[in-house]
């Protein structure tokens, strides 16, 4: 079933420290007042411009197998292929924080207000991740209410373009989501517009299915290895 979901914009506003961290400022470094003020200005702009919305589509393992296959360009060995086959529930998702923030970022860059533009871009990126997390939280809460999510279960989302799942899978994913109402479109290079959007699959299953080492060949090309923190978070759910 395909469903359009509203997301509370106030719940996805990133804190100042998250923006500074994205700008390369460590948490334990004293930050100049004017830099903090710029981060706060970016947050205020984000709060005034954000209009998050998501779309979700529940599907079975066999249906997702077709989406995962995409155009047959996935890495030969990828963790998601084993994970989804052992899932108890799956849902495709797409989420965006809207077009206005992207326009504001471009305008700031055009005016050569580079620092504020970069701050707002970081706020938008973090806010988009927060919006995806909100959608995942909604999905988990529904499963809990139906009795389909127990103490041994966890949830994790994956997106095409990461972890060996080729970005071309976006095409079949969008065929299922049909996200026109969310104002998300896909270009010929499989990139989404607005840029501050994210799509993928949310998976629920026993926590142990999400444990994998970042030792795949493509892991060497990853610059952040954020999967490590996300897996830890699943184990702590």
N, C-alpha and C positions, 0 to 999 in steps of 0.2 A: 504494500500500500504506500502510495506517494503522499507526503504530507508537508505542507508549508508551515513553518514555525517562526513565531516572533521571538526575538531575543532582547532581553532588557539591556539597553545600552549602558546603563549605570554599572552593571555587573561586570563589564568587560574593560572598563577604564584602567589602564596600567598605572602603577605607582611611579613616582619620580625615580626611585632607585632602579627600577627595571629599565627605564629609558636611558639613564646614565650608564648602566651596565652594557646596554646595547651600543652605546657610544664608546665603549672601551674604558670606562671609568670603574675601577674596582670598588667593591663595597667598603673597603677599609681605608680608602683614600679621602682625605678632606677635600671637598669640592668648593670652588669659588662661588660666592653668592650669586653672581650674574649668570653662571652656568645653571645653577639650580632654578633661578627665576625663568630662564629660557625653557627648561624642562617643564616647569609649571605652566608656562604659557602654551606649550605644545599640548599639554594635557587638557587645558581649557578649550583649545581649538578642537581637539579630538572629541571632547564631550559634546560640543555644540554641533559638530558635523556628522557624527556617527549615526548610521541607520542600519543596524545589523538585522539580517534575516537569514533563515536557513531552510533547507529542504532535505527531507529524509525519505528513504525508501527501504522498507524491510524486504529481505529476500533470503532464499535458501542457499545452501552450499552449492548445489548444482547450478543455480542461476549465477552465483558469483564466480564460479569457475569460468564461465564465458567472459565475464567482465575482466577478470584477472588476466586471462589469456590475451586480451586486447588484440594487437596485430602480430602477435607471436614474437615479440622482440624482448621479452623478459630475459634476465640473466638465467643461465642454466640452473644455478643453485641460488635460491633466494629464500629467506626465512618465512615470508608471508605464505608461500605455497603450502608449507607444512602446517602453519598456524591455522589458516582458514579451514582446512580440511577437518580440523579437530574442534572447530567452534561450535557453540550451542546456539548462538544467535548472531546474525550479521545485518547491518544496515548501511546502505550507501548514503553519503551525505555531501552537501555543498553548502557553503556559508560565505557571506560577503558582509563587509561593513559599509558598503555603498560607494557611490561614485564621488560624492562631494569631497571627501578627504583627499582622494587622488588629485582632484582638480586644485585643491588648496596647496598641496605639496608642489605641484608643477608651477603654480603661480609664484610661490616663494622662491623656487629655484630661478624662475625667469627674472625676478626682482633682485637676484644675487644675494638674497637673505639665506645664505647657505647653511648657517648653523641651525637656525630655527627650522628650515626645511628638513634638515637631517634629523632633528629632534622629532618633528611631527611624523616623519617617515618611520622612525623607530617605534613611536607610539602606535602608529597604524599597524605595523607588523605584529607587535605584541598583542594589540587589541584583536587582530584577526585570529591569532592563536587562541586567545581567551574566548572568542566567540565559538570557535570549534570545540573548545573544552566544555562550554556551556551546553552545546548541542549533545555532546557525549554524556554529560551529567543528566540531561533530560532522558536520554535513551536508557541509561542505567537505572534511573529512578523508576521508569515505567516497568522495567523488568523486575525490579524489587517488589513493586506493588502487585505484580501478577504472580509473584512467588517463583520467578524464573532466574533469580540472581541470589546465590547463596554465599556463605562466608568463604568458601573456597574458590569463588569466581572472581575474575578481574575483567577489565575492559581496556582496550588499546585501539587507537586508530592509525591507519596507514594511508599514505597518499601516493598516487602515481608519480614517478620521478625519483623515488627514494627506495632504499633497501632492495635494489634489484628489480623493482616493479617499474617497467618502462612507462614513460609519460604518455605514450600512444594509447594506453588503456583509458585515458580520459574520454576518448570518443564513445566507447561502449558504455562507460559510466554515465556520461551525459545523456545517452539514449534512454537510459532507465530513469534518470532524475528529471529530464525535461525541465530544466530550471529557468525557463523564460520569465516566470513570475518573480524570480529573485533577482532579475536583471544581471544574471551571470551568463556570459557567452564564451564560446570557445573558438579560437582562431585556427588557422591551418597548421600552426606549429604546436597545437595542443595547449596553448597558454590561455589563461582565463582573463576576462575583463568584466568588472573592474580588477585591477591588479591585486588589490588587497582582498583576495578571495582564496578559499582553500576547499578542496574536495577529497574524497577518498572513501574508505570503508571503516566502520566501527565494528569491532569484533568483541564478543563476549564469550568467555570460556573459562575453564579451570586455569588458575594463575600459572601453573607450570608450563602451559603451552606457549607462553610468551617469553620464556627464557631462551635466549640464544646469544652466542658469543659474536662480537663484532670482528670476526676473523674471515669474513667472506672477501673475495678479491676486490669487490667494489667498495668495501669499507675503507680501504687504503686511500680512496679518493675523497672520503667524507672529511669535512673540515671541523665538524662540531661534535659528532658522536652523541647527539642528544638522546638517542635511543636508550643509552645507559641510564640516564635519570628517569626517563619515562617508564622503563621496566621496573626500576626500584619503586617508583610511585605505585605501579600496579601491585607489587608484592605487599605494599603497605596499606592497600585498600581494605 
